[in-house]
Amino acid sequence: MSLAFSASQQLTLPVHGRAEHLADYLDDEQRVIRALLEPRQLTPLSPGHYQYEVSGFKVFQLQVQPVVQLQAQREPGRLALQAVECRLDGLEAVDDFEFTLQSWLAVNDGGLEGEALLGVRVSRPAVLGLIPPRVLEATGRSLLSGILLSMRKRVGQNLLSDFSQWCEDR
């Protein structure tokens, strides 16, 4: 039996001062991605491609460590990230696992706007066979929402701070 759950988060981030430089900042792909994600867990693979080791977490006594391959796509004033591959270290008992990440940041009149969507489809491990599917799915949605909330917080703090530093360094 497969379980599926998803979560999404939208962002509107006002930028006061130097907002006219936001499009150029977003064009500095590697810098922006390092500001969005934990740099110690991020490995550039090739231009526009990265590997990200998501912080491990525990779900119903199972320790899980997702490792995601990300692809970045740039357009003027916009940066998009999507997962192109993912594996779960520590949960080898899962036969099928699909992870979806689609996110983008774009310059708007007052600063930045963006959206992120996370989704998971996974077979239910035998060790969780006694837990009702709706409980597992609710837990999964809650977990994904928590990840998105922490990403949103990171964008609000680190990205604005890094943008200010980038402006100063220019």
Backbone as CSV, one residue per row, in Angstrom:
resi,resn,N_x,N_y,N_z,CA_x,CA_y,CA_z,C_x,C_y,C_z
1,MET,0.839,-1.187,0.000,0.000,0.000,0.000,0.876,1.240,0.000
2,SER,0.541,2.185,-0.857,1.294,3.439,-0.937,0.635,4.522,-0.101
3,LEU,1.474,5.372,0.440,1.033,6.556,1.170,1.447,7.766,0.357
4,ALA,0.622,8.787,0.333,0.960,10.019,-0.389,0.556,11.217,0.456
5,PHE,1.433,12.194,0.511,1.137,13.421,1.237,1.947,14.554,0.642
6,SER,1.448,15.765,0.831,2.129,16.934,0.279,1.842,18.150,1.148
7,ALA,2.622,19.185,0.916,2.440,20.464,1.611,3.001,21.556,0.713
8,SER,2.438,22.748,0.842,2.949,23.872,0.057,3.007,25.115,0.939
9,GLN,3.825,26.044,0.512,4.020,27.279,1.261,4.258,28.407,0.263
10,GLN,3.587,29.524,0.462,3.815,30.693,-0.380,4.555,31.740,0.432
11,LEU,5.247,32.623,-0.277,6.081,33.611,0.383,5.950,34.954,-0.321
12,THR,5.765,35.979,0.464,5.878,37.356,-0.007,6.843,38.035,0.953
13,LEU,7.954,38.498,0.414,9.021,39.037,1.252,9.358,40.459,0.809
14,PRO,8.909,41.459,1.564,9.245,42.840,1.205,10.749,43.075,1.372
15,VAL,11.314,43.808,0.453,12.727,44.178,0.525,12.795,45.698,0.467
16,HIS,13.306,46.279,1.532,13.399,47.732,1.626,14.829,48.162,1.307
17,GLY,14.984,48.981,0.326,16.313,49.459,-0.048,17.024,48.482,-0.956
18,ARG,17.539,48.996,-2.031,18.328,48.238,-3.000,17.553,47.134,-3.714
19,ALA,16.241,47.187,-3.667,15.414,46.169,-4.322,15.667,46.115,-5.822
20,GLU,16.174,47.193,-6.385,16.451,47.200,-7.831,17.569,46.228,-8.204
21,HIS,18.323,45.743,-7.206,19.410,44.793,-7.459,18.985,43.330,-7.274
22,LEU,17.743,43.106,-6.890,17.301,41.730,-6.611,17.441,40.796,-7.808
23,ALA,17.131,41.256,-8.999,17.233,40.392,-10.187,18.683,39.941,-10.395
24,ASP,19.627,40.855,-10.213,21.047,40.496,-10.352,21.468,39.522,-9.252
25,TYR,20.964,39.736,-8.063,21.267,38.828,-6.949,20.760,37.422,-7.244
26,LEU,19.521,37.303,-7.698,18.965,35.981,-8.007,19.744,35.285,-9.115
27,ASP,20.430,36.040,-9.937,21.236,35.465,-11.009,22.509,34.808,-10.472
28,ASP,22.898,35.141,-9.237,24.053,34.514,-8.590,23.576,33.217,-7.937
29,GLU,23.261,32.254,-8.802,22.573,31.013,-8.413,23.189,30.309,-7.208
30,GLN,24.470,30.020,-7.270,25.091,29.242,-6.200,25.033,29.989,-4.867
31,ARG,25.226,31.282,-4.892,25.168,32.070,-3.660,23.766,32.038,-3.059
32,VAL,22.754,32.230,-3.909,21.371,32.238,-3.427,20.999,30.873,-2.858
33,ILE,21.384,29.806,-3.535,21.046,28.463,-3.050,21.741,28.185,-1.724
34,ARG,22.974,28.662,-1.571,23.670,28.502,-0.285,22.975,29.297,0.829
35,ALA,22.360,30.420,0.470,21.615,31.197,1.464,20.287,30.520,1.804
36,LEU,19.700,29.813,0.830,18.414,29.154,1.048,18.548,27.862,1.836
37,LEU,19.621,27.130,1.587,19.817,25.810,2.190,21.045,25.839,3.098
38,GLU,21.170,24.855,3.937,22.324,24.769,4.841,23.573,24.444,4.016
39,PRO,24.536,25.373,3.929,25.706,25.170,3.062,26.508,23.902,3.376
40,ARG,26.582,23.500,4.643,27.357,22.295,5.003,26.726,21.028,4.447
41,GLN,25.452,21.088,4.108,24.748,19.915,3.608,24.583,19.951,2.081
42,LEU,25.143,20.970,1.451,24.967,21.202,0.020,26.281,20.950,-0.714
43,THR,26.213,20.171,-1.798,27.381,19.887,-2.623,27.064,20.241,-4.067
44,PRO,27.787,21.214,-4.641,27.598,21.483,-6.076,28.122,20.289,-6.885
45,LEU,27.346,19.820,-7.844,27.749,18.689,-8.671,28.245,19.150,-10.035
46,SER,27.534,20.073,-10.621,27.870,20.662,-11.914,27.040,21.941,-12.008
47,PRO,27.289,22.775,-13.015,26.488,24.001,-13.095,24.984,23.699,-13.093
48,GLY,24.280,24.304,-12.128,22.835,24.124,-12.032,22.386,22.851,-11.336
49,HIS,23.320,22.015,-10.881,22.967,20.750,-10.223,23.676,20.637,-8.873
50,TYR,22.910,20.212,-7.870,23.412,20.146,-6.503,22.908,18.869,-5.828
51,GLN,23.636,18.460,-4.805,23.153,17.396,-3.923,22.956,18.007,-2.551
52,TYR,21.810,17.709,-1.941,21.509,18.255,-0.627,21.139,17.122,0.314
53,GLU,21.867,17.033,1.420,21.589,16.036,2.450,20.695,16.694,3.493
54,VAL,19.410,16.394,3.414,18.434,16.958,4.336,18.757,16.469,5.742
55,SER,18.556,17.304,6.729,18.783,16.878,8.118,17.959,15.644,8.417
56,GLY,18.588,14.665,9.036,17.893,13.430,9.380,16.780,13.682,10.382
57,PHE,15.803,12.811,10.349,14.691,12.928,11.285,14.169,11.537,11.613
58,LYS,13.384,11.473,12.673,12.841,10.210,13.158,11.325,10.224,12.986
59,VAL,10.812,9.170,12.369,9.375,9.019,12.180,8.989,7.633,12.696
60,PHE,8.174,7.578,13.725,7.715,6.305,14.287,8.871,5.321,14.477
61,GLN,9.912,5.729,15.147,11.068,4.902,15.468,11.973,4.600,14.282
62,LEU,11.712,5.189,13.124,12.574,5.007,11.955,13.415,6.261,11.755
63,GLN,14.722,6.093,11.690,15.625,7.212,11.424,15.803,7.331,9.911
64,VAL,15.525,8.511,9.362,15.537,8.722,7.918,16.457,9.888,7.567
65,GLN,17.236,9.719,6.492,18.136,10.762,5.998,17.917,10.907,4.488
66,PRO,17.069,11.870,4.058,16.884,12.081,2.624,18.109,12.759,1.989
67,VAL,18.458,12.298,0.805,19.519,12.911,0.007,18.894,13.251,-1.344
68,VAL,18.881,14.547,-1.685,18.138,15.037,-2.842,19.094,15.628,-3.874
69,GLN,18.884,15.270,-5.132,19.587,15.910,-6.239,18.681,17.047,-6.725
70,LEU,19.226,18.251,-6.782,18.456,19.434,-7.155,18.947,20.006,-8.480
71,GLN,18.014,20.529,-9.229,18.346,21.230,-10.468,17.813,22.650,-10.363
72,ALA,18.671,23.616,-10.668,18.289,25.022,-10.634,18.055,25.505,-12.063
73,GLN,17.062,26.371,-12.195,16.779,26.985,-13.483,16.638,28.489,-13.252
74,ARG,17.379,29.252,-14.038,17.346,30.707,-13.895,16.673,31.340,-15.099
75,GLU,15.931,32.358,-14.810,15.374,33.269,-15.802,15.601,34.658,-15.231
76,PRO,15.553,35.689,-16.031,15.740,37.033,-15.469,14.754,37.316,-14.336
77,GLY,15.306,37.606,-13.152,14.468,37.931,-12.005,13.786,36.745,-11.363
78,ARG,14.233,35.542,-11.695,13.561,34.342,-11.157,14.561,33.194,-11.035
79,LEU,14.452,32.440,-9.937,15.257,31.242,-9.723,14.323,30.130,-9.273
80,ALA,14.379,29.004,-9.963,13.535,27.856,-9.612,14.434,26.677,-9.247
81,LEU,13.969,25.876,-8.309,14.659,24.650,-7.883,13.673,23.508,-7.934
82,GLN,14.147,22.363,-8.439,13.298,21.178,-8.391,14.154,19.963,-8.087
83,ALA,13.563,19.005,-7.415,14.232,17.741,-7.131,14.156,16.878,-8.382
84,VAL,15.294,16.327,-8.778,15.307,15.443,-9.930,15.559,13.995,-9.520
85,GLU,16.010,13.818,-8.295,16.251,12.475,-7.781,16.331,12.552,-6.263
86,CYS,15.926,11.477,-5.594,16.001,11.454,-4.133,16.136,10.018,-3.665
87,ARG,16.890,9.850,-2.609,16.978,8.530,-1.970,16.841,8.730,-0.465
88,LEU,16.425,7.676,0.195,16.279,7.710,1.647,17.345,6.817,2.262
89,ASP,18.336,7.390,2.860,19.317,6.601,3.583,18.719,6.253,4.942
90,GLY,18.894,5.017,5.360,18.381,4.575,6.648,17.006,3.947,6.573
91,LEU,16.415,3.895,5.401,15.081,3.318,5.245,15.086,2.420,4.004
92,GLU,15.984,1.454,4.017,16.152,0.597,2.862,14.971,-0.350,2.658
93,ALA,14.100,-0.492,3.645,12.967,-1.411,3.544,11.859,-0.882,2.636
94,VAL,11.989,0.325,2.143,10.966,0.930,1.297,11.238,0.554,-0.161
95,ASP,10.232,-0.049,-0.801,10.385,-0.487,-2.189,10.324,0.674,-3.168
96,ASP,9.386,1.553,-2.976,9.255,2.677,-3.896,9.137,3.965,-3.095
97,PHE,9.793,4.977,-3.621,9.802,6.264,-2.946,9.897,7.332,-4.017
98,GLU,8.966,8.265,-3.995,9.005,9.408,-4.901,8.924,10.676,-4.080
99,PHE,9.826,11.581,-4.375,9.882,12.860,-3.675,9.745,13.963,-4.707
100,THR,8.890,14.914,-4.432,8.684,16.047,-5.320,9.044,17.328,-4.578
101,LEU,9.857,18.135,-5.212,10.129,19.484,-4.723,10.091,20.384,-5.937
102,GLN,9.231,21.361,-5.885,9.179,22.399,-6.903,9.096,23.718,-6.157
103,SER,10.049,24.587,-6.413,10.037,25.873,-5.723,10.586,26.949,-6.646
104,TRP,10.207,28.169,-6.351,10.701,29.299,-7.124,10.689,30.563,-6.282
105,LEU,11.577,31.457,-6.636,11.649,32.803,-6.074,11.703,33.769,-7.247
106,ALA,10.961,34.842,-7.164,10.946,35.826,-8.243,10.856,37.232,-7.668
107,VAL,11.412,38.159,-8.410,11.351,39.567,-8.034,9.952,40.079,-8.358
108,ASN,9.364,40.807,-7.407,8.097,41.510,-7.679,8.308,42.989,-7.355
109,ASP,7.262,43.774,-7.415,7.398,45.217,-7.214,7.973,45.594,-5.851
110,GLY,7.611,44.857,-4.807,8.039,45.235,-3.466,9.134,44.381,-2.880
111,GLY,9.658,43.424,-3.622,10.682,42.541,-3.083,10.703,41.207,-3.794
112,LEU,10.436,40.155,-3.033,10.456,38.800,-3.581,9.144,38.093,-3.277
113,GLU,8.790,37.195,-4.163,7.675,36.296,-3.907,8.138,34.904,-4.310
114,GLY,7.477,33.908,-3.764,7.866,32.554,-4.098,6.858,31.549,-3.630
115,GLU,7.135,30.318,-3.990,6.276,29.208,-3.602,7.112,27.940,-3.571
116,ALA,6.772,27.046,-2.671,7.424,25.737,-2.592,6.364,24.675,-2.386
117,LEU,6.542,23.571,-3.078,5.656,22.418,-2.961,6.520,21.199,-2.695
118,LEU,6.210,20.497,-1.627,6.867,19.232,-1.303,5.825,18.131,-1.366
119,GLY,6.208,17.000,-1.916,5.302,15.860,-1.965,6.076,14.565,-1.825
120,VAL,5.437,13.572,-1.248,6.038,12.251,-1.067,5.005,11.191,-1.391
121,ARG,5.462,10.189,-2.112,4.687,8.961,-2.304,5.634,7.830,-1.965
122,VAL,5.205,6.960,-1.067,6.087,5.919,-0.563,5.268,4.687,-0.187
123,SER,5.864,3.519,-0.355,5.185,2.310,0.122,5.322,2.271,1.642
124,ARG,4.323,1.729,2.278,4.331,1.685,3.738,5.257,0.566,4.204
125,PRO,6.283,0.915,4.984,7.178,-0.117,5.508,6.409,-1.078,6.418
126,ALA,6.788,-2.328,6.377,6.108,-3.352,7.175,6.119,-3.009,8.665
127,VAL,7.185,-2.379,9.126,7.294,-2.046,10.537,6.194,-1.067,10.976
128,LEU,5.588,-0.360,10.019,4.515,0.584,10.335,3.138,0.025,9.962
129,GLY,3.063,-1.258,9.759,1.833,-1.906,9.297,0.637,-1.757,10.221
130,LEU,0.848,-1.583,11.499,-0.268,-1.484,12.442,-0.810,-0.063,12.605
131,ILE,-0.105,0.909,12.036,-0.540,2.300,12.155,-1.473,2.620,10.990
132,PRO,-2.659,3.158,11.269,-3.616,3.469,10.193,-3.015,4.421,9.147
133,PRO,-3.317,4.208,7.874,-2.770,5.051,6.810,-3.051,6.541,7.011
134,ARG,-4.241,6.894,7.496,-4.545,8.319,7.657,-3.662,8.957,8.731
135,VAL,-3.259,8.186,9.738,-2.350,8.703,10.767,-0.963,8.920,10.155
136,LEU,-0.508,7.961,9.344,0.789,8.102,8.688,0.788,9.288,7.727
137,GLU,-0.287,9.454,6.972,-0.371,10.562,6.019,-0.447,11.904,6.739
138,ALA,-1.193,11.977,7.831,-1.265,13.220,8.609,0.109,13.557,9.190
139,THR,0.815,12.545,9.656,2.164,12.760,10.179,3.085,13.235,9.065
140,GLY,2.963,12.635,7.889,3.776,13.044,6.740,3.509,14.477,6.329
141,ARG,2.235,14.863,6.265,1.894,16.248,5.921,2.462,17.217,6.952
142,SER,2.353,16.848,8.216,2.877,17.691,9.285,4.396,17.838,9.172
143,LEU,5.063,16.757,8.870,6.514,16.782,8.706,6.913,17.675,7.534
144,LEU,6.243,17.529,6.393,6.544,18.357,5.221,6.235,19.828,5.496
145,SER,5.125,20.102,6.172,4.788,21.488,6.520,5.858,22.096,7.410
146,GLY,6.391,21.306,8.341,7.468,21.782,9.213,8.734,22.100,8.437
147,ILE,9.055,21.267,7.456,10.229,21.523,6.608,10.033,22.827,5.843
148,LEU,8.836,23.010,5.269,8.564,24.231,4.509,8.587,25.466,5.400
149,LEU,8.078,25.338,6.611,8.102,26.472,7.538,9.534,26.873,7.886
150,SER,10.397,25.886,8.104,11.790,26.211,8.411,12.482,26.806,7.188
151,MET,12.115,26.336,5.981,12.672,26.940,4.766,12.224,28.386,4.641
152,ARG,10.961,28.640,4.944,10.430,30.004,4.856,11.162,30.919,5.840
153,LYS,11.394,30.431,7.035,12.110,31.212,8.038,13.534,31.501,7.561
154,ARG,14.165,30.500,6.987,15.529,30.663,6.489,15.575,31.706,5.367
155,VAL,14.590,31.667,4.473,14.529,32.655,3.394,14.394,34.052,3.990
156,GLY,13.496,34.203,4.951,13.252,35.507,5.559,14.450,36.069,6.292
157,GLN,15.259,35.205,6.869,16.416,35.675,7.629,17.688,35.657,6.790
158,ASN,18.101,34.480,6.363,19.387,34.327,5.691,19.437,34.999,4.331
159,LEU,18.375,34.869,3.559,18.406,35.424,2.214,18.504,36.947,2.256
160,LEU,17.716,37.586,3.105,17.786,39.050,3.204,19.144,39.511,3.732
161,SER,19.677,38.786,4.696,20.990,39.118,5.233,22.070,38.943,4.162
162,ASP,21.985,37.843,3.423,22.969,37.592,2.371,22.829,38.612,1.244
163,PHE,21.598,38.994,0.916,21.379,40.012,-0.112,22.029,41.330,0.303
164,SER,21.869,41.717,1.554,22.502,42.953,2.053,24.009,42.867,1.937
165,GLN,24.577,41.721,2.311,26.028,41.531,2.215,26.485,41.566,0.763
166,TRP,25.712,40.943,-0.119,26.018,40.942,-1.553,26.027,42.367,-2.092
167,CYS,25.081,43.165,-1.674,25.028,44.570,-2.105,26.257,45.330,-1.618
168,GLU,26.679,45.068,-0.375,27.837,45.742,0.188,29.116,45.333,-0.554
169,ASP,29.201,44.074,-0.961,30.398,43.556,-1.622,30.545,44.033,-3.056
170,ARG,29.475,44.561,-3.629,29.508,44.979,-5.034,30.309,46.228,-5.232
